[in-house]
Amino acid sequence: MGSLKSEEALESNCTNPLDPDEFRRQGHMIIDFLADYYKTIEDHPVCSQVEPGHLSDALPSSPPYMPEPLETIVDDIRKHIVPGLTHWQSPNFFGYYQSNASTAGILGEILCSGFGVVGFSWVSSPAATELESLVMEWLGEMLKLPRPFLFSGGGGGVIHGNTCEAIICTLAAARDKVLREIGEENITKLVVYCSDQTHCSFKKAAQVVGINAQNIRAINTTKVTEFGMCPSSLKQAIARDIKEGLVPLYLCATIGTTATSAVDPVKELCRVAEEHNVWVHVDAAYAGAACICPEYRGLIDGVELANSFSFNAHKWLLTGLDCCCLWVKDSAALRQALSSQAECLRNKPAESKKVIDYKDWQISLSRRFRALKLWLVLRSHGVANLRKYILSHVRLAKLFEELVGEDDRFEVVCKRNFALVCFRISPSALGKQVLSTGYLSGDASIDNDNIKDGHTVEEPVTTTANINDVNKRLLEEINGTGRVFMTHAVVGGVYAIRFAVGATLVQERHVRFAWKLVQGHADAILRDRP
């Protein structure tokens, strides 16, 4: 009898999953919750202070049998989920490179989920395909990309979820194009090139498409080239590989590296690559958005010689997560490498070559309507305001750089290109007069995760390690307060603290507050030292 009553109760509580009135009520509840969250976001510790396993201790180990009201669920989000978040949208978040949210981006995400279309082909949702093509043309024009990258010039653009996807797809296109000429059995001879500052996703992508791990060349960078890839070093590496009977395939050049926002010399690298028919991909994940500003467009001069170009619209262009924009000149090579031949997916419009089927431009078949939120952002803000927004972050980073320069206990470790400042407590502040600027000498090597053996330093390594330990302690104490959040990089054996400006809500007061916090903890650390 009890079981029957439970089933009757379950049936009475089983509402239409898409009831319009209930959607309206619950939707308002979630929007109100998020609006309150953003209004009070500075009240939360930027970096989560919870211990591992906090959710398993707080939440049931089994799912509920009976439905629960959204009010109860939201209360649990407030009590248990929010404390476990690192608040990426906090104006005191200065770590990594930010993924910028905005009202337009969030509303676009709601529309994307609300329509629930799976736009793998033109037929599956014509508007999803055509809007994406339109938005990619808009962005291409904003970046002043050469016409061959645009649909109107025979190329074309697609929105991926992340940079790694974009690199995998272009690597596959380059790989298949060469193997058709030299034979598939020669895949083990293919060699790809990057710098030792290139994001680790490149190595992952190369391995995914079958490149021998021993054939991934990371060109050493130095202080002399401001940690950009040296064309002559690339040329030498290619010459050595050809001498060994290997086949140069692909070069990844970076605009805005992860560790220091360094910029590779695109034009010069492309000149080297074209001598050997090497596919050049320009990865501008971080700094590509800045190139919509006339002040920065010159950094991608030479892109006309490249084969593909990508940047993340969720960095600075306010779309929120998973929005990597990729353009290719040879879209046919991309489609040939990624095309699905499944009979059930064939459609007449695509076969007539009148439309695009984006399933043939990416790894997976299904895809989200990402273009919708990007379209909303571009229309809601306009190019002029997006440029102002980017330049405001650059201005705030320059302010922080100036504050560092005014305190002789600190130094800027490497050149600031955009809105990232890499700094540290200087050796002189620790009273170590034996040190010199040799820590960044011309042939120093770089590793974003580990200090490499054999890097060129003029001081004893133990002393360098001591200075690094002091700066590591400084960063740990700053982040331990929960009041701001920064990250680090190891550059030429030097532990540098990364101060990245980019949060949507950041203002000058947040930058000045962060600097005062840095100074306060440095005061205490330096007083503690003998």
N, C-alpha and C positions, 0 to 999 in steps of 0.2 A: 504493500500500500504506500509506504514511504517513497519507494522508487518511482511509483506512478505520479505522486505529487511533485517530485523533483523534475520529472519529464514535462509535466504540465507547466511548472514554473519556468523551465527552460524555454518552452515554446512561447510562453507569454512574453519572455524577455528577448526573444529573437527578433530584432528589428531589421528593417531593410538596410543593408550595409551602405546604401547610397541614398538614403532618404533625404530629400532636399531640405526639409525643415530642420532635421537633426544635424545635417551638415552645416547649416547656417549657424545653429546654436553652438555646436562644438567648435566650429571654425572661429567664431568670435572669441571663444574661451582661449584658444591657443594663441590667437593674435594678441589678445590682452596680456596673456602670460609673457609672450616674447617682448611686447612693448615695455612691460614692467621690468623685464630682465635687462633690456638695453638702458633703461632709465637708471637702473641701480648697478650696472655692471662694474663700476669702479669700487663697489663695496665688497666685491669678491676677491680673494687672493688670486692673482693672475695665474700662477702655476698651482695646480691642485695639491693640497696638503694631506690627502688621504693616504693610508697604508695599503699595500697590496691585499686584495681579497675583501675590500670594504663592502662591495656590492653583494658578494655571496653571503656575508654575515647579515646584511640588512634586508635582503629580499628572499622570498620563498624559493625553495629549491625545485618546486614543481609548478606548472602553470595552473591557473584557476579553472575549475570545471564549469562554474557559472560565470556569466558576464559581470564585469565590474564597471561602475560608472566612470566617465572620463574625469569627473571631479577628484575621485580617489587616485586615479592614475597620475593626474597632474600634481597632486599633493606629494606623491612618491617621487616624481621628477624633481620637485622643488627640494625635498628633504634628502634624497639620496643620489640623484643623477648630477644635479648642478654642483654639489661639492666635489664630485669626481672629475669635473671638467677643468682642463687648462683653457682659459678664456681667450681664444684667439682674436676675438673682436674687442677685447679690452683696449682702451687707449694707452695702457701701460704695458702692452705686449710689444716687445722689441726683439723678439727671437725669430729665428729662421727667416723666411720671407713670407709676409702675411698673405692670407687669402681673404680678400676684401668683400664684405657683405654690404648690401645696400637695400633700401626699401624696394627699389625696382627689381633688383636681383632676386630678392626673397619672393616677391609677388610673381615674378616670372617662373620661379621654381614651383610655386603653388599651381600656376596655370599648366605648367609642364606635367606635373603629377595629376592634376585634375582632369586634363584631357586624356591622359593615359594611352596615347598613341604609341605604336612601335614602328617608327618610320624607316624600316630597313630598305624599302623600295619606294619609288614614286607612287605606285598604285596604292601602297599601304597607307599613305597619307600625303597627297600631293603638296599640301601647304607646308608640311614639315620639311620636305625636300627643297622646295622652291625658296622658302624663307631662309634656310641655311645657305643656299647658294647666294642669295641676295646679301645677307649679312656678311658673308666672307668677301664679297666684292666691295662692300662698304669699308670693311676693315683694311682690305688691300689698298684701297684708295687713300685711307687715312694714313697708312704707313708709306705711301708712295712706292709701293712695290712695283717693279717693272711689269709691263703688260703681259709678258709670257707666263707669269704666275697666276693671272686672273683667267676666269672662264672666257672672258671676252678676248683673251689673247692665246687661247688654246691650252692653258693650264687649268688650275682650279683649286678650290679650298674646301676643307672639311673640318668639322669640330670633333676632336677626340676627347677622351676623359682625362688624359695626362700626357706628359712629354714622352714617357717611356713607350706608350702606344704609338706615338707619331714616329719615333725613331725606329721601332720594330718594323713598321709598315714601309718606311723609306729604305731601310736596310734590305728588306725582302725584295723590294722592287729593284734595287741596285744589284743584289745577289743574282736574281733570276736573269736579269738582263745580261750580265757577264757570263753566267753559266751556259746560256744558250749559245754563246760564241766559243767557249773553251771546253764545254762538256761538263755535265753534272758531277762526274767522277773527280773533278778538280776542285771541289768545294774546300778541301783541306788546304789549298794553296792561297785562299783569299785572305787578305790582310786589311784591317781597319785601323784608323788613326784618330787619336784625340790628344788632349794635353793631360798632364797630371792634375789639372784643376777641373777637368770635365766631370760632370755629375756621374755618380756611380751607376745611374740607370743606363748609361750607354754600354757599359760592360755587360750588364744584365741583358740588354736588348740584343747585343751581338751574340751572346751565347744562345739566346732563344732561337735565333735564325740559323744556328749551326756553324758559327765562326769558331774555329779552334781557339781556345783560350790563350794559347801560346802566340797567336797571331793578332792579338790586340795590343797595339803600340800606344803607350802613354808618353808623349813627348815632354821632357822636363822643361819647366818654365823657371824664370829667374826674376830677381828684382830689377835687373837691367831692362827687361821687357815689360815691367809692371805686371808680371805673372800672366801675360798673354802668350799664346803659342808663337814660337819663333819660326818664320817661314824657312830659313836656312836649315834649321834642325829637322823640320819636316822633310825637306828635300833630301837631306842626307839619309834619313830613315827609309824613305821610299827607294833611294838608290841602292841601299844595302839589301832591301828585300828583293828587288828585281834581280840583283846579282845572285841571290840565293835561289832564284827560280820561282819566287812567290809572285802573287798577283795583287797589286794595290787595288782596293775596291772602294773604300768609303772614308771620308773625312768628316768629323763632327767639330765644327767651330762654334765657340760660345760667345754670346753677348751678355755679360753679367754672370760670372761664375758664382757658385754657391758660397765658397769661402770668403771671397773678397770683392765680388762684383767686377772682376777683371774682364777685359774686352779683347778678344782675339782679332788680329788684323785681317778682316775678311777678304779684302781685295787681293792682298799679297798671297794669302794662303790659297785662294782660288786659282791664282796664276800658276802656282806650283802644281796644284791638283790637275789642272786642265792639260798639262803636259803629258799626263799618264792616264787620261780619261777616267779620273777618280770622281765618284759622286760626292758632292759637297752638300752637307746639311748644315744649316745655320740654326743652332739652338739658342733662341733668345727668350727662353722661358721666363726669366725674371725681368730683364730690361727691355724686352721687345715693346711692351706697352709704352715705355718712355719715348720710343721713337716716333710716336704720333706727334710729339712736340718738335717743332723745327730746330730747337736747340740741340736735340739728340739724334736727329735723322741721319746725320753724317756718319754715325758710328756703324751703320750698316751699308755704307757705300761699298760697292763690290758685290752686293747680293745679286746683282744682275748676272754674275758669273756662276752663282750657285745653282743647285738643282732643286733644293727644297728649303723651306723656312718655317719655323714654328715659334709661337710664344703663348704664354698662359694668360688668358683674359681674366682669370680669377686673381691675378696679381695686378692691382691698380685699376682694372677696368670694372670693378664692382659687381661682378656676376655671381660671386660665391663660388663654391667648389666645382671641380671637374669640367674645365672649359679650356682645352688646349687647341689652338687654331693652327692648322697646318696647310701650307700651300705647296704645290708641286708644279714644275713645268711639264714634266712627262707624266701626265695623268694616265696615259695608256699603260705605261710600265707598272704603275701602282695597281691599276685594275687587273692587269694580267697576273700579277703576283698574288692578289687577294680575292679574285673573283670566285663566286660560288656557282657551280654548274648544276645545282639541284633543279630538277625539272619543275618541282612544285613552286619554285621562286621565279620562274621565267614569266615575263610579261611583255606584251607587244610594244608599249611605249619605249621601254628600254632597248629592245631589240631593234627598233627603228632609229635608235641613237638620237631621239628627240629629247630625252630626259636623262637624269642621273639616278642611279641606284646606289645610295651611299653604303649599302652592305658590301660593295666591292671596293670601298675605300678604307676599310678598317678590318680589325681582327675578327670581331664577333659579327653575328648577323643582326641581332636586335640592337636597337639604339634609342636613346632618349631624345626628346625634343629640346635639346639644349639651345638651339638657335633662338627659341622664344624668349628666354630670359636675357640673352645678349641683345636681342632686338629691343626689348623693353628698356634696357639700360642705355643703349645708344640714343633712343628717342627721348627718354626722360631727362638725360643730362646734356646731350649734345657734345660735339667735339670740343667746343671752346671750354666748357666747364670741366670736361675730363682732363684737358691739358692743364688747367689751373689746379686741379686736384693733385695731379702727379707732381707738378712743380712746387706745390706747397709742401709736399713731403721732402723733396730735395732741399728746399729752403730750411726745413727743420733739422735735417741731417747736417747741413752746413753749419747751423747754429751749434749743434752738439760738438761738431768738429772744432769750432772756434773755442768753445768752453774747455775742451780738452787741451787745446794749445795754450790757453791762458794759465794753466796749472803746470808748473815745471816738473811736477812729480809724475806726469803722464806723458805719453807720446802716441801719436797716430802711427800705426804699424805699416800701413800701405795706403796708396792713393785712394781717395774717395771718388768714385765715378758717378754714383747715383744717390740713393738714400741709405747707404750702409756705411757706417764708420767702424773700422777695426782699430782698437786702442788697447793700451795696457799701462800698468805702472811701469815706469822706465827703470832701467838698470841704475841710473844715477841716484834715483830716489832711495835705493837700497844701500847706497854708500859703497858700491862695488866699482871702484875706479878702473879695475883691470879690463872692464868690458869696453868694447868699441862698436862701431856700427857694422862690424864684421858679421853680426848675426843675420844680416840680409845681404851678404856679399854676392857678387855676380853669378857664381855658379852654385848657389844654394838650391837644394831641391825642396819640393813641397809635398806635403801629405796632409790631407784634411783630417785624418783620424790618428795618425801615428807619426812620431818624429823619425825620419828615415835615417838609417845608418849612413855615415859618410857625408853628411851635409857639411858645407864649408862654414866653420865658425872660427873666430880668432881667439875666443875665450875658452876656458875649460868647460867641458860639457856639464860637469857637476854644478858649476855656477849658473849656466843657462837653465839647468833643471830647477835650481833653486828659485830663479826668477819666475819660471813657468809655474812652479808650485804656489808662489805668492799670488799670481794672477788667477790661478785656478781657485784658490781659497777665496779671493775677492769675489769672483763670479758666484761661487756656491753660497757665500753669505748674502749677497745681493738677492739672489733668487730665493734663498731660504726665508726672506722676509715676507714673500708673497705679494709684495707691493709693486714690483716690476718683474719682467722676465726677459733675459737675454740669453744668447748662446755663445759658442766659441768656435774657433778654428785654429789649427796649427799651421803656421806659414813659415817655411824655411827654418823649422825647428823652434819657432817662437809661438807661444800660446797667446793668442789674441782674443779679446772679448769683442763680440759682434753686436753692434747697436744698430738694428734695422728699423727704420721708420717706415710705416706703411699701414697702420691700423686706420680704419675709416674715421674713427672718432678722435684721433690724436690731435692735440693742440700744443701750442708752445709751452703752456704750463706743465704738461706732462713730461716734455723733454727736460725742462729745467728741474723738475722734481726728481727725475731719474738721475740727473747729474749730481744733484745734492746728495742723493742716496749713495752714489758711487764714492763721492768724496768722503762722506761720513764713515763708510766702512774702510776706505783706504786709510783714513786717519787712525782708526783703531788698530788695523793690521800693522802699520808702520811703527806705531808706538810700542807694539808688542815685540818688535824685533830688536835684538841687541845692537 
